[in-house]
């Protein structure tokens, strides 16, 4: 069992940066692939990035080059560094965990953190 809690969201201006944090409980955190997603009002949930247990990253096209995912297995934490934020990045951001390295459903989700980018 893994419990996830996101933090670091807030209200920023276009062009600003934010770093989201996802804190995980559970002694098996280091064996999970971790992902970041977002969902804006009226839109479907969007994949942003994932990082495998051994540090391999993969990004969605909409954030490639602007967002960076990283993890610290010693701290049971995964991060999403977001640079050059745009109003269209406004959404609730979620982290998630799954046991399969590269495919399959995510087993655990956090409650989300709101990011609002003003123009």
Number of C-alpha atoms within 10 A of each C-alpha: 9 17 16 22 18 23 18 15 18 13 13 18 14 17 14 14 17 18 15 23 23 25 19 22 14 11 11 13 25 18 16 21 23 30 26 26 19 21 18 16 9 6 9 9 15 16 17 23 22 27 24 22 19 13 15 13 16 16 19 15 10 12 16 12 12 13 20 20 24 19 20 14 18 8 12 17 20 25 23 23 14 19 17 14 23 17 15 12 20 20 22 18 26 27 30 27 25 21 19 15 16 13 9 9 11 16 13 15 20 20 14 22 21 18 22 20 19 16 11
